[in-house]
Amino acid sequence: MILTLLLLAAPAVAEPMLIDDFSDGAETRWRYVSDRVMGGVSDGGASIGASDGVTYAQLRGTVSTANNGGFIQLRQDLDTRLPAEAIGITLRARGNGATYYIHIRPDAARRPWQFYQAAFETSADWQEIILPWSAFKPQGGLVVAFAPSDIRSIGIVAFGADYEASLDVDWIAAAPHP
């Protein structure tokens, strides 16, 4: 008797499309922005840190909702459009237990206050976070849906409450379809 063995290959898991790993000149690709551009009083800064062989973005400061403010952020204009098959944003981060946000701006956002926002929680330990597109809620009067290829900028943000921000991000990527 001859047995025929059929081996089925496991489907390949797609790798995330890296947006940034905060190495090699990341400080030129990302810019720090706070609510001071509109009269707010939040204060902070951003830098690139390194420890235990990991290079990461650091967002630190005091977020204040006084004077109609309430944010500090790192923002990058994307040179490359995200792939259409991406299912969201994924990042590796750690923080002080506060809630932080990813803001994305599609082509349809015509005003600085128009973006889509998704929240994530932090802990003192590095963790991988996946934010599906369904987690991103429109802000600032946006009413149009977006496709991943419509996204033109991404922000890593401390937002919306009075608190001390302390966030590290090792890398950020477009989450692949499983």
TORKOL-339992 format. One record per residue (C-alpha): x negated, z, y; chain. Coordinates in nm, 3 decimals. Each point is the difference from the previous one (the first is absolute). Example, Ala and Ser with C-alpha at 12.3 -4.5 7.8 and 13.67 -1.06 7.14 Angstrom:
# residues 2
R        u        w        v  cadena
R   -1.230    0.780   -0.450       A
R   -0.137   -0.066    0.344       A
END
This chain:
# residues 178
R        u        w        v  cadena
R    0.000    0.000    0.000       A
R   -0.136   -0.094    0.338       A
R    0.093    0.215    0.294       A
R    0.003   -0.153    0.339       A
R   -0.076    0.249    0.268       A
R    0.128   -0.077    0.344       A
R   -0.177    0.189    0.273       A
R    0.186    0.029    0.320       A
R   -0.216    0.062    0.297       A
R    0.117    0.278    0.223       A
R    0.102   -0.133    0.336       A
R   -0.274    0.033    0.252       A
R    0.065    0.256    0.267       A
R   -0.057   -0.156    0.336       A
R   -0.258    0.161    0.223       A
R    0.105    0.108    0.347       A
R   -0.102   -0.230    0.286       A
R   -0.238    0.219    0.195       A
R    0.081    0.024    0.369       A
R   -0.295    0.229    0.070       A
R   -0.233    0.247   -0.171       A
R   -0.142    0.126    0.331       A
R   -0.354   -0.116   -0.067       A
R   -0.228   -0.247    0.176       A
R    0.123    0.002    0.359       A
R    0.350    0.140   -0.048       A
R   -0.023    0.152    0.347       A
R    0.012   -0.354    0.141       A
R    0.308   -0.097   -0.203       A
R    0.210    0.309    0.078       A
R    0.088    0.140    0.340       A
R    0.124    0.344    0.098       A
R    0.321    0.011    0.204       A
R    0.201    0.298    0.122       A
R    0.321    0.057    0.191       A
R   -0.211    0.034    0.315       A
R    0.045   -0.377    0.045       A
R    0.361    0.084    0.093       A
R   -0.049    0.333    0.177       A
R   -0.002    0.234   -0.302       A
R   -0.245    0.287   -0.039       A
R   -0.109   -0.020   -0.365       A
R   -0.375    0.026   -0.034       A
R   -0.229   -0.099   -0.282       A
R   -0.243   -0.249   -0.134       A
R   -0.107   -0.203   -0.297       A
R   -0.333   -0.043   -0.173       A
R   -0.157   -0.109   -0.325       A
R   -0.113    0.282   -0.228       A
R   -0.186    0.012   -0.329       A
R   -0.044    0.259   -0.272       A
R   -0.056   -0.003   -0.375       A
R   -0.058   -0.376    0.008       A
R    0.336   -0.073    0.167       A
R    0.025   -0.162    0.342       A
R    0.332    0.062    0.173       A
R    0.190   -0.020    0.326       A
R    0.069    0.332    0.171       A
R    0.297    0.052    0.230       A
R   -0.009    0.335    0.182       A
R    0.184    0.147    0.294       A
R    0.295    0.179    0.150       A
R    0.329   -0.188   -0.009       A
R    0.235    0.107    0.278       A
R    0.355   -0.113    0.066       A
R   -0.026    0.125    0.361       A
R    0.054   -0.259    0.272       A
R    0.177   -0.239   -0.243       A
R   -0.311   -0.029   -0.216       A
R   -0.075    0.072   -0.360       A
R   -0.265   -0.210   -0.173       A
R   -0.365   -0.068   -0.068       A
R   -0.100   -0.291   -0.220       A
R   -0.256   -0.237   -0.143       A
R    0.115   -0.362    0.028       A
R   -0.134   -0.327   -0.135       A
R    0.112   -0.353    0.075       A
R   -0.004   -0.188   -0.330       A
R   -0.216   -0.311   -0.019       A
R    0.146   -0.090   -0.338       A
R    0.367   -0.004   -0.087       A
R    0.108    0.223   -0.287       A
R    0.095   -0.177   -0.322       A
R    0.369   -0.081   -0.044       A
R    0.004    0.171   -0.341       A
R   -0.115    0.336    0.141       A
R    0.251    0.278   -0.061       A
R   -0.116    0.238    0.273       A
R   -0.299    0.183    0.139       A
R   -0.227    0.225   -0.204       A
R   -0.269    0.233    0.129       A
R   -0.227    0.282   -0.110       A
R    0.025    0.293    0.238       A
R   -0.038    0.372    0.048       A
R    0.110    0.224    0.283       A
R    0.114    0.338    0.118       A
R    0.341   -0.001   -0.168       A
R    0.175   -0.169    0.294       A
R    0.214   -0.312   -0.014       A
R   -0.164   -0.323    0.115       A
R    0.125   -0.356    0.032       A
R   -0.090   -0.361   -0.050       A
R    0.133   -0.228    0.273       A
R    0.014   -0.373   -0.058       A
R    0.080   -0.259    0.262       A
R    0.141   -0.334   -0.109       A
R   -0.005   -0.318    0.205       A
R    0.357    0.076    0.115       A
R   -0.109    0.320    0.182       A
R   -0.022   -0.102    0.363       A
R   -0.034    0.345    0.161       A
R   -0.269    0.265   -0.066       A
R    0.266    0.248   -0.111       A
R    0.139   -0.234   -0.267       A
R   -0.138    0.057   -0.349       A
R    0.091    0.102   -0.354       A
R   -0.094    0.352   -0.105       A
R   -0.052    0.176   -0.335       A
R   -0.095    0.367   -0.039       A
R   -0.238    0.161   -0.248       A
R   -0.102    0.357   -0.072       A
R   -0.358    0.119   -0.029       A
R   -0.191    0.272   -0.179       A
R   -0.361    0.117    0.015       A
R   -0.078   -0.211   -0.309       A
R   -0.042   -0.377    0.000       A
R    0.315   -0.169   -0.127       A
R    0.111   -0.358   -0.043       A
R    0.325   -0.070    0.182       A
R    0.224   -0.303   -0.051       A
R    0.256   -0.082    0.268       A
R    0.240   -0.275   -0.116       A
R    0.143   -0.231    0.264       A
R    0.336    0.175   -0.043       A
R   -0.158    0.318    0.143       A
R   -0.070   -0.174    0.333       A
R    0.279    0.062    0.250       A
R    0.044   -0.203    0.322       A
R   -0.077    0.172    0.331       A
R    0.050   -0.102    0.361       A
R    0.297   -0.229   -0.046       A
R   -0.141   -0.228   -0.269       A
R    0.282   -0.149   -0.203       A
R   -0.172   -0.280   -0.188       A
R   -0.136    0.032   -0.351       A
R   -0.366   -0.082   -0.059       A
R   -0.206   -0.164   -0.270       A
R   -0.350    0.130   -0.080       A
R   -0.147   -0.321    0.142       A
R    0.172    0.080    0.335       A
R   -0.203    0.319    0.054       A
R   -0.254   -0.039    0.279       A
R   -0.124    0.358    0.048       A
R   -0.011    0.334   -0.175       A
R   -0.030    0.351    0.138       A
R   -0.093    0.333   -0.158       A
R    0.192    0.250    0.211       A
R    0.056    0.368    0.077       A
R    0.345   -0.012    0.156       A
R    0.319    0.156    0.121       A
R   -0.061    0.377    0.007       A
R   -0.227    0.259    0.160       A
R   -0.288    0.062   -0.241       A
R   -0.372   -0.015   -0.067       A
R   -0.090   -0.322   -0.177       A
R   -0.280   -0.013   -0.255       A
R    0.013   -0.309   -0.221       A
R   -0.266   -0.186   -0.198       A
R    0.064   -0.344   -0.151       A
R   -0.244   -0.137   -0.257       A
R    0.159   -0.345   -0.030       A
R    0.324   -0.185    0.074       A
R    0.135   -0.306   -0.181       A
R    0.302   -0.216   -0.068       A
R    0.157    0.136   -0.319       A
R    0.011   -0.268   -0.270       A
R    0.299   -0.089   -0.209       A
R   -0.040    0.183   -0.333       A
END
